[in-house]
Amino acid sequence: MSPRRVTLADVAKAAGVSRPTASLVLSGRGRELRISQDVEQRVLRAADELQYRPNIVSVGLRTGSTRTIGFVSDTVATSRLAGDMIKGALEAARERGVMLFIGETEGDPELERLLLQAMHDRQVDGLILASMFTRTIKVPKGVTAAPAVLLNALPKQPGTLPAVIPDEIEAGRLAARVLLDAGHREGIYVIGAGPGMRNVPPDTVAGVERLRGIREALGEAGVKLAGGRLCEDWQPEYGLTETRELLRTRRPRALICFNDRIAMGAYQALDDAGLKVPQDVSVVSFDDHPIASWIRPKLTTVALPHYELGRKAVDVLFDEIGRDQPDPGRKGEVHRVTMPLRTRESVAPPHTGGSAG
């Protein structure tokens, strides 16, 4: 049989005060209502000795806040890569004394509907709707019943909800600048998307924005992309195949791979062709997957800031919760989180022998 829950009446009795007096002290209003320090200390000591915890349900009914927020995602919780988004959100919530309820949909719309309904049934103060990959989504009807934020996703209907996403445009610019700073001016190819803005996999925000940033940075330096290979999926085997195809007719000086898995395949294709990284071909990539530091030479890459994304989503959500009135001008605000560069061993000045393709 489980022990009986300690009540406010138990604390009041142990402290020798009335229940209203104990309630005022524990709500932090004792000094405000001139309750003596002696009485206050007796109540606090009794609460500590009895291990009293307030009834969250009754506190929520009285204050209009349950001190809980919901986190509903597709596959973030089960992903080794994106799990840090939840870690960041958990720590930011804990610092505010708030509990995070986490639900995973596995991409099932009906399960998503039921999870959102369950969150609202528990009267969460706000919701974070998160995606494993940065994408554009149709905001489910059940989301907007409470303050809500999209994490790693953009709404298909602009202005629907605030969103927190990685700054992929600046990441593309940063990847290009790494090569420019190393002295590369020709023979730069992209693997995974490009070279034109229409040459991207469907439904990829990252592909479009990374390519835009790359093209902008190179253009500002008066450098033109030499070409590119579109990968239908950003996995090692596609990086291998498309880099092999490129090497049949071209000799690149540098490759910008659209993620580290593609780069892993590109490494293999370059090695098969007798080309060394970075002596013959420099390689820069995105994501900072663990393989970036496993492969040799270690891969220079622009990291996805999963932990910071999770923290930022909680910050933005609490801004929304704290508003007395909705602010239409900020409803669709997009918050971009910086993607840091991880400089390793895969970029070097261009090799002076031979010519770039």
Summary of the structure (lengths in Angstrom):
residues: 357
radius of gyration: 26.8
end to end distance: 77.5
largest distance: 90.9
contacts: 1209
relative contact order: 0.12
helix: 42%
strand: 18%
